[in-house]
Amino acid sequence: MLKNIDLDVYESDVLVLCGPSGAGKSTLLRCINMLEHYHEGTIEVLGKDIKSSRANLSYVRKNSGMVFQHFNLFPHISVMDNVALAPIHVKKMPKDQAYEKAKSLLDQVGLSAKYDAYPGQLSGGQKQRVAIARALAMDPKLMLFDEPTSALDPEMIKEVLDVMIKLALGGMTMIIVSHEMGFAREVANKVGFLDDGKIIELTPKNEFFTNPRSERTKEFLSKIL
Amino acid sequence: MLDMRMISQYLPDFFEALFETLKVAALSGVFALIIGTVVGIISTMKSKLAIIPVGIYTGFIRSTPLLVQLYFVHYGLPITGIMLTSFQSAIIAFSLNSGAYISEIVRGGLTSMDKGQSEASRALGLSWFQTMRLIILPQVFKKILPPLISQFSYLIKDTSLAAVLVIPELTYTARKIAARTYMPFESFGIPMLMYFGIYLILALLSHLIGGKKEPARSARRWFGFGKVV
């Protein structure tokens, strides 16, 4: 499905991938931590070839965070446990330390009042903010966002984007599949345009919006802006 | 009509036998749960190497009578050198039998899980085993508790077959007392009430756990556990 992908992302880059649905944006993103298997080529993340060994893949997964379109919170445990789970069981962090960390992360995403709530009791925007906190709990060097606002009510998009903007300004390396062009304009430093499994255009943000190189990109932008 | 003297005389024996029935059922239930969980997980895997033996096991168990399985374990296996007491034979046969049915329930629960749950777990760096133990199985068991309880109630009724191996459980004891007293009405009536009592307790339990959202409206639903496997 993906063809001739050649993509470099550097530290503190904020790359927004856009394009029509079915273009392969999500597939590309999911290949980065191998939720999706790929047949040819190599993907190196944080200096490790993820396909060469299980240890490499596990290293990459432990050091990258992912946020999903449908949140994928664990519904049977509290919000706090959702955030503290991976530090406790993957990093073997002492429990009280993990819960302290979970609290401070939930404070950061504006959910101080929801420590003991269950995911089912939260709104979509709140769920997605918990999901971001959960990913951040592993101190990731890289954050992957797979259409983080597509399943949200319009009025909840901003609260999630605000959290993401804060992260980007804090220097986090981020790869984001999104249709939020306003967000891309504000915080991305690179924008990639995919169609039919190919990267049609990958340019610094300003150039992407003001002077797209390919006709296909122009056409896409004219439709959505 | 009812001989109260006979009942009061033999009631302690019946309760002792009830305890034996519950012991057989509980032990088999625990083993069946373990077998069913492991086999259920294996049956969701993609490898043919895993699925084929599991398919043979569940298919074979479900298409042969439990009574024959019981006879086979107790009287057939000694030829291979495996000697078992009748209690051990009963536990093995009931565990294997119930395990096959439970594996189907577990498999159903597993396949109904949203893929996003295991994806999120993997993305966080959890191992396969951690994902199962911490994320998937707790949710699956919560979901399948009503059918599991109903499977367990079948198991309790099935333990009456252990009477053929001379295990002093409820049915065997009833037959013994009936032969001794020539009072079959009381002798089989009391165990019937006892089986029914256990069933009722389990049905109520299943109803309380599984029917919170949707209260039972009819006796049929109530006695039928609401959810048939």
Interface residues (C-beta under 8 A of the other chain):
Chain A: N33 L35 S58 R61 K62 S64 G65 M66 F68 H70 F71 N72 L73 F74 P75 H76 L85 A86 H89 V90 A131 R134 A135 M138 L144
Chain B: D114 G116 Q117 E119 A120 R122 A123 L124 G125 L126 Q130 L134 I135 P138 Q139 K142
